[in-house]
Amino acid sequence: MKTVALAAFAFAVFSTIPGILLSLTLFSQSAPRADALGDFLVAAYLAGTSTLLSTVGFAIPTALSGSWRRLRVSRAVIIAGALGLIGPVATLLVTAVDAALLIPLFKSVLWLAMALFHGIPGLVLGIVGVLIARVWPGAGRRV
């Protein structure tokens, strides 16, 4: 489980970095705001919530996969970090596919729609990570 936990942490960190950097860049280029710190904290809260739900989605298939759990920790962290970096782009692509299914949920069950909106891209990236672990297991498997 150490492999799963550290890989999920790497996924969370590397999927949050682009959003935080983009927020800092936008705040530094805009005109002075009345409450810039409050705006940044709201952006950080939204990025954190999105990352948490996406990381839970990522951790589900990786925790259930025996091939993922047998990976060396360093290899799992590298794969998870790389998938975390492409997480924002994957979120856009997956949302384009499942938006028609989620829109009715936003009108009736908002909390479920938000969890699925952010969790499904993480789930897809977790499945991609498991496929990478199966297809290219690497030379250094744990014994």
C-alpha positions in Angstrom: 0.0 0.0 0.0 3.0 2.3 0.3 3.3 2.3 -3.4 -0.3 3.3 -3.9 -0.1 6.0 -1.2 3.1 7.6 -2.5 1.9 7.4 -6.1 -1.4 9.0 -5.2 0.5 11.8 -3.3 2.7 12.4 -6.4 -0.4 12.5 -8.6 -2.0 15.1 -6.3 1.1 17.3 -6.1 1.8 17.2 -9.9 -1.8 17.8 -10.8 -2.1 20.8 -8.5 1.1 22.5 -9.6 -0.2 23.7 -13.0 -3.3 25.2 -11.5 -1.5 27.0 -8.8 1.2 28.4 -11.2 -1.5 29.5 -13.6 -3.4 31.3 -10.8 -0.2 33.0 -9.6 0.6 34.1 -13.2 -2.9 35.5 -13.7 -2.8 37.3 -10.4 0.6 38.9 -11.1 -0.5 40.2 -14.5 -3.9 41.7 -13.5 -4.6 45.1 -12.1 -4.5 45.4 -8.3 -7.5 43.9 -6.6 -9.3 44.8 -3.4 -8.8 41.4 -1.9 -6.1 39.6 -3.9 -5.3 37.2 -1.1 -9.0 36.2 -0.8 -9.2 35.6 -4.6 -6.0 33.5 -4.4 -7.4 31.5 -1.5 -10.6 30.7 -3.3 -8.7 29.6 -6.4 -6.4 27.4 -4.2 -9.5 25.9 -2.4 -11.1 25.1 -5.8 -7.9 23.6 -7.1 -7.4 21.6 -3.9 -11.0 20.2 -4.0 -10.6 19.3 -7.7 -7.3 17.6 -7.0 -8.7 15.7 -4.0 -11.6 14.2 -6.0 -9.3 13.5 -8.9 -6.8 11.8 -6.7 -9.4 9.6 -5.1 -10.5 8.6 -8.7 -6.8 7.9 -9.5 -6.3 5.8 -6.4 -9.2 3.5 -6.9 -7.9 1.5 -9.9 -4.3 1.7 -8.8 -5.2 0.3 -5.3 -7.2 -2.5 -6.9 -4.4 -3.5 -9.4 -1.9 -6.1 -8.4 0.5 -5.1 -11.1 0.5 -1.5 -9.8 1.1 -2.6 -6.3 4.1 -4.8 -7.4 5.8 -1.8 -9.1 8.9 -0.3 -7.5 7.8 2.8 -5.5 10.1 5.1 -7.6 8.6 3.9 -10.9 5.0 4.2 -9.6 5.7 7.8 -8.4 7.2 8.7 -11.7 4.2 7.3 -13.7 1.7 9.0 -11.3 3.6 12.3 -11.4 3.6 12.3 -15.2 -0.1 11.4 -15.3 -0.7 14.2 -12.8 1.0 16.8 -15.0 -1.3 15.9 -17.9 -4.3 15.8 -15.5 -5.7 19.2 -16.4 -5.7 18.4 -20.1 -7.2 14.9 -19.4 -9.9 16.6 -17.4 -10.9 18.8 -20.4 -10.9 15.8 -22.7 -12.9 13.5 -20.4 -15.4 16.3 -19.6 -16.0 16.8 -23.3 -17.0 13.2 -23.6 -19.1 12.9 -20.4 -20.6 16.4 -20.2 -24.0 15.3 -21.7 -24.3 12.7 -18.9 -23.3 15.0 -16.1 -25.4 18.1 -17.0 -28.7 16.6 -15.7 -27.0 15.7 -12.5 -26.0 19.3 -11.9 -29.6 20.2 -11.8 -30.7 17.5 -9.4 -27.8 16.1 -7.4 -25.1 18.7 -7.3 -22.7 17.0 -4.9 -22.7 13.8 -7.0 -22.2 15.8 -10.2 -19.2 17.6 -8.7 -17.7 14.4 -7.4 -18.1 12.7 -10.8 -17.0 15.8 -12.7 -13.6 15.8 -11.0 -13.4 12.0 -10.1 -13.9 10.5 -13.5 -10.8 12.1 -15.1 -8.8 10.8 -12.2 -10.3 7.4 -12.6 -9.4 7.4 -16.3 -5.8 8.4 -15.6 -5.7 5.7 -12.9 -6.7 3.1 -15.5 -4.1 4.5 -17.9 -1.5 4.1 -15.1 -2.5 0.5 -14.5 -2.2 -0.2 -18.2 1.2 1.3 -18.3 2.2 -0.8 -15.3 0.9 -4.0 -17.1 2.3 -3.3 -20.6 5.7 -1.9 -19.5 6.3 -3.4 -16.1 10.0 -2.2 -16.2 13.1 -4.1 -15.2 12.8 -3.5 -11.5 9.8 -5.2 -10.0 9.6 -5.7 -6.3 9.8 -9.2 -5.0 
